[in-house]
Amino acid sequence: MTIDSTLQALANGTVLGLLYTAVALGLSLTLGVLGVVNMAHSALLIASSLLTWQFVNVAGVHPLLALLVIVPVFFVVGALIEHVLLRPVRRQPESTGLLLLFGLLIMVESLALAVFTTDPRTLRLGEFGQPVTLGPVTVTLNRLSAAALGAIGTVALYLFLQRTMVGRATRAMADSRDAAAVMGIDTGRLSTLVFGIGVALAALAGVALAMSFTFSPQEHVRWLAWAFLIVVIGGLGSVPATLVAGLLVGIVESFAGFLLPFQYIHLVIYAILAIALVARGGGLMAAASRRL
Amino acid sequence: MPDEGPALRMEDVVAGYYSNDLVLDGVSIDAKPERVTAVLGPNGSGKSTALRILAGFLRPRSGRVLLRDRDITETPAHRRLSLGLGFLPQGRSAFPSLTVEENLLVGAWHVRSDRRRVRALLDAAFDRYQTLWPLRGRRAGTLSGGQQRLLEIARLLVTEPQVLLIDEPSAGLSPALADVAYGEIERLRSEGRTILLVDQNVRAAIDLADDVYVLAYGRNESSGPREEYADLDRLVREWLRAR
């Protein structure tokens, strides 16, 4: 590899890594704080991508303007899912909530297939797809914007958790739900808020994904696997660790793409996962006990 | 003490965790204002369940909980704090991933919209527990057991309760640190707070208490002023007979 191609691979990997971070953030938050494995995370993410396509390709709205509508709507959808579906089964075994969310995944996917069919979709980007060149590195504006969305989502979530009273209460609730209630925190309402934020982050990632890739309704399973991969490599509920894991996967994938035949890329990524699990031990359950 | 009504009252409470069990069977407890009331009893007598009912984490099947004559039986746990009822649970309750200062900030949740008040409460807490000040940036999970207990007491005071429920204040502490915890409870009483204490450490609890309740098998076994429970050996013999 020349220096130029190394820098290009690094830039591509960083852009991809920020997108992967965005894909994993919401899952990491709901799992880390609420202990809920949101099986519908990626289905909602692709639903957001499809809505972005509808806004951009049918209504002619700029994707970043579509974002301003889609993210708040998905926040409300997430809050409703928590309030209507998850709250009544909070004291049931964890598998009950998992099955409910799996059912939701099937519903969202079926609805998306019914409305949008299985056709692959690509945003009509126009000027927004122009390449931006910085020295030896070239990245398209749409991918750069998608990466910026990932970065903004990451920083915003980090600041929310670390610097605001509600964020501290969220971290307190992640440590101990009962002790948080003793402090006067309405853990039911806070759970609704956290799940809403988790789904809003999925929607943000959906818009970023639509800006970067071709996608179709049934493709969400691949993104769910990717989100879990990053969550396990990084650390559940930890924003900086999710960012590091997202960037690591993105950069490794990018360099592997330069250096290896296509079919070896996933092998390299899953080797990292195996190393992470062996090094940390315990898999998802160990990840669940990590700090925010 | 003047003959006042109880600050906190549990009235004929029947409760259990599952439909086919009965942990409390008609238990009544009164905690009088500005006094320490100790609830004692052998393991499984229902002491901690009584405290969970009073704190709002378990709903009784029948009976009532009154806070200064106000019925709070159906009031959820998080709303009881705003009515002046604080709870120090058994075991570790400091938030381990939060720093000492953040733990205290979460304690000030009820006044979160008033930054000056939040700051004043934190300053008062650090002023009162000066050993916590150098530790303010450390995660609570890295503190020793005694330091964590002190933090939990400091955080409880930030919540500004008038009536305090305290479950096993010395659990997991060395005798020296347990003395510090009991000293703090004594100090809280002297400041005019009402305290309801559940404790396995019978001698320490009776030394501290003004009034004593003994539970056995989920029922009221006996109750009275501390002086009636001076003979610890007799009390323990009664517990053994109750078994």
Interface residues (C-beta under 8 A of the other chain):
Chain A: M165 R168 A169 R171 A172 A174 D175 S176 D178 A179 A180 A181 V182 M183 G184 I185 D186 T187 R291 L292
Chain B: A55 G56 F57 P76 A77 H78 R79 L81 S82 G86 F87 P89 S93 A94 F95 P96 S97 L98 E102 N103 L105 V106 G107 W109 H110 R112 R155 T159
